[in-house]
Amino acid sequence: MEKDLIKRHIKILLIIYAILGVMFFAFSYIADNLENPYHKRNIPMEITPWLK
């Protein structure tokens, strides 16, 4: 009985992580294609030298 509970929890967690992953990439794709003024900014290297 305990093994079934662990399997069910693992299955549910995998489903949650899969949904979150799909949502992340979908929102990232949507954010990349937004027009002004909602587009992603390109930050100059002079401002953020640690992001090389």
HUHU-V416401 format. One record per backbone hydrogen bond with DSSP energy under -0.5 kcal/mol. NH is the residue of the N-H (numbers start at 1). CO is the residue of the C=O. E is the energy in kcal/mol with one decimal. If there is no record, write none. Layout:
nh	co	e
NH	CO	E
NH	CO	E
This chain:
nh	co	e
5	1	-1.6
6	2	-2.2
7	3	-2.5
8	4	-2.2
9	5	-2.3
10	6	-2.5
11	7	-2.4
12	8	-2.4
13	9	-2.6
14	10	-2.4
15	11	-2.1
16	12	-2.4
17	13	-2.7
18	14	-2.3
19	15	-2.4
20	16	-2.5
21	17	-2.4
22	18	-2.4
23	19	-2.5
24	20	-2.5
25	21	-2.2
26	22	-2.3
27	23	-2.8
28	24	-2.3
29	25	-2.2
30	26	-2.5
31	27	-2.7
32	28	-1.9
33	29	-1.0
33	30	-0.6
34	31	-0.9
38	35	-2.1
43	41	-0.7
47	44	-0.9
48	44	-1.3
51	48	-1.5
52	49	-0.7
